[in-house]
């Protein structure tokens, strides 16, 4: 069972996050309510990931992250901040943070970020890269992710980076649901309203690129996300 250090000074939020991550994520979560307690706990136990609230008494999250990095250079760190200011985000990464999340956030979003970081660190520990396909056959279309190109017969359509990323995620889940949150966090790193509208534009473009083959369709799955159907 993966162990998570959760440093959160709001006792209600802390317990909600702890209970959710233990129930849904099957993690062992150690909750600390100030930075000094969290640092003492980290020095005594081994953790697979840390979630650090930035605004905490005794020792703030950034100071705590800096101390943790002195002890362990590789443990994934997610900073949680209520400010959402660009300076905070920049500082989070400058201090060796792997990700940040802005309050208020949904616990489902946090779990997605945790799983992505743990998956990445697992591959790094084994010294291998995750090997995913880069070429896909979609009915009459061929999609080359590396070249960012869709081709059909003698016609070609060059894709933007985000279009290629989004189509690849749909291809990897062909005939299955790609959740809206997963796509936004993976590609845009934040599932806010404006990024969601941006993704809708990219989906419309992809549908246009694939419209010549009626057996290939990107459909909305109400309340969940999208599905690439290939007949």
C-alpha positions in Angstrom: 0.0 0.0 0.0 1.4 3.4 -1.0 1.9 5.9 1.8 1.0 9.6 1.5 2.0 12.4 3.8 -0.8 14.9 3.9 0.0 18.3 5.6 -3.2 20.3 6.0 -4.1 22.6 8.9 -7.9 22.6 8.2 -9.0 19.6 10.3 -12.3 19.1 8.4 -10.7 19.2 5.0 -7.8 17.1 6.2 -10.1 14.3 7.4 -12.2 14.5 4.2 -9.1 14.1 2.0 -7.7 11.4 4.2 -10.9 9.3 4.2 -11.4 9.7 0.5 -7.8 8.8 -0.5 -7.8 5.8 1.8 -11.2 4.6 0.6 -11.0 5.4 -3.2 -7.3 5.4 -3.7 -6.4 2.5 -1.3 -3.6 4.6 0.2 -2.2 4.8 3.7 -2.5 8.5 4.6 -0.7 10.2 7.5 -2.4 13.5 8.3 -0.4 16.3 10.0 -1.9 19.7 10.9 1.1 21.9 10.8 4.5 22.0 8.9 6.6 21.1 11.9 4.6 18.0 12.7 4.8 17.0 9.0 8.5 17.4 8.9 9.0 15.3 12.0 6.7 12.6 10.6 8.6 12.6 7.2 11.9 12.2 9.0 10.7 9.1 10.8 8.7 7.3 8.1 9.0 6.5 4.4 6.4 8.1 2.1 5.7 7.6 -1.6 4.2 11.1 -2.1 3.6 14.3 -0.2 0.6 16.7 -0.4 1.6 20.0 1.3 -0.8 22.9 2.0 1.1 26.1 1.4 -0.6 28.2 4.2 0.1 26.4 7.4 1.1 27.4 10.9 4.6 27.0 12.4 6.1 26.1 9.0 4.5 26.9 5.7 4.2 24.4 2.8 7.0 25.9 0.7 9.4 25.9 3.7 8.4 22.3 4.4 8.9 21.3 0.8 12.4 22.8 0.8 13.3 20.8 4.0 11.8 17.6 2.5 13.9 18.1 -0.7 17.1 18.2 1.5 16.2 14.7 2.8 14.7 13.2 -0.4 15.2 14.6 -3.9 12.8 12.3 -5.7 9.6 11.9 -3.6 6.7 13.4 -5.5 5.4 16.6 -3.9 2.0 18.3 -4.7 1.5 21.8 -3.3 -2.0 22.9 -2.4 -2.6 26.7 -2.5 -5.6 28.8 -2.0 -4.1 31.8 -3.7 -3.8 30.5 -7.3 -1.3 33.2 -8.1 1.3 32.6 -10.8 4.1 33.5 -8.3 3.0 30.7 -6.1 2.9 28.2 -8.9 6.4 29.3 -10.1 7.8 29.0 -6.6 6.2 25.5 -6.2 8.1 24.2 -9.2 11.3 26.1 -8.3 11.3 24.4 -4.9 11.2 21.0 -6.6 7.5 20.5 -6.5 6.1 18.0 -9.1 2.6 19.5 -9.3 0.3 22.1 -7.7 -3.5 22.2 -7.1 -5.5 25.3 -6.4 -8.1 25.4 -3.6 -11.0 24.8 -3.8 -10.5 21.6 -5.7 -12.4 18.4 -6.2 -11.0 15.3 -4.5 -11.4 13.4 -7.7 -9.0 15.8 -9.4 -6.5 15.4 -6.6 -6.7 11.6 -6.9 -6.0 11.8 -10.7 -2.9 13.9 -10.1 -1.7 11.5 -7.4 -2.1 8.5 -9.6 -0.3 10.2 -12.5 2.7 11.2 -10.3 3.0 7.7 -8.7 2.8 6.0 -12.1 5.5 8.3 -13.5 7.8 7.8 -10.4 7.2 4.0 -10.6 8.6 3.9 -14.2 11.5 6.1 -13.2 12.4 3.9 -10.3 12.5 0.9 -12.7 14.7 2.9 -15.1 12.2 2.5 -18.0 10.0 4.7 -20.0 6.3 4.0 -20.4 6.0 2.7 -23.9 2.7 3.7 -25.5 1.8 3.4 -29.2 2.4 6.4 -31.4 0.7 5.2 -34.6 -3.0 4.4 -34.8 -5.4 3.0 -37.5 -8.8 4.7 -37.3 -11.1 3.4 -40.0 -9.9 5.0 -43.2 -7.5 7.3 -41.3 -3.9 6.8 -40.1 -2.8 8.9 -37.1 0.9 9.5 -36.5 1.2 11.0 -33.0 4.9 11.8 -33.3 4.5 13.5 -36.7 1.2 15.1 -35.5 -0.4 14.0 -38.7 -3.8 12.5 -39.8 -3.8 11.0 -43.2 -6.5 9.5 -45.4 -5.8 8.3 -48.9 -3.7 11.2 -50.4 -5.0 13.8 -48.0 -3.1 14.9 -44.9 -4.0 17.1 -41.9 -1.4 18.6 -39.7 -2.3 18.8 -36.0 -1.4 21.2 -33.3 0.4 19.7 -30.2 -2.8 19.8 -28.1 -4.9 18.3 -30.9 -2.4 15.4 -31.2 -2.3 14.9 -27.4 -6.1 14.9 -27.2 -6.5 12.5 -30.1 -3.9 10.2 -28.7 -5.6 10.0 -25.4 -8.9 9.2 -27.2 -7.1 6.5 -29.3 -5.6 4.9 -26.2 -9.1 4.6 -24.8 -10.8 3.7 -28.1 -14.4 2.6 -27.7 -14.0 3.4 -23.9 -14.7 6.6 -22.0 -12.0 9.3 -21.6 -13.1 11.4 -18.7 -13.2 15.2 -19.1 -11.1 15.7 -16.0 -8.4 13.3 -17.0 -7.9 14.9 -20.4 -7.9 18.5 -18.9 -5.4 17.6 -16.2 -3.1 15.6 -18.5 -3.0 18.2 -21.3 -4.0 21.6 -19.7 -2.8 20.8 -16.2 -6.0 22.3 -14.7 -9.7 21.4 -15.3 -11.1 24.9 -14.9 -13.9 26.3 -16.9 -11.8 28.2 -19.4 -9.6 25.2 -20.2 -12.7 23.2 -20.6 -14.1 25.5 -23.2 -10.7 25.4 -25.0 -10.8 21.6 -25.1 -14.3 21.8 -26.6 -12.9 23.8 -29.5 -10.1 21.2 -30.0 -12.7 18.4 -30.0 -14.8 20.2 -32.6 -11.7 20.4 -34.8 -10.9 16.7 -34.4 -14.4 15.8 -35.3 -14.1 18.0 -38.5 -10.8 16.2 -39.4 -12.4 12.8 -39.0 -15.8 13.5 -40.6 -15.1 11.8 -44.0 -15.4 8.3 -42.4 -18.8 7.7 -40.8 -17.4 4.7 -38.9 -15.1 7.1 -36.9 -16.9 9.3 -34.4 -16.1 11.2 -31.2 -19.2 11.2 -29.0 -20.1 13.0 -25.7 -20.8 10.7 -22.8 -23.1 12.8 -20.6 -21.7 13.6 -17.2 -18.5 11.7 -17.9 -16.5 12.7 -20.9 -15.9 11.4 -24.4 -15.6 8.2 -26.4 -13.8 7.6 -29.7 -15.9 5.1 -31.6 -14.3 3.1 -34.4 -16.6 0.7 -36.3 
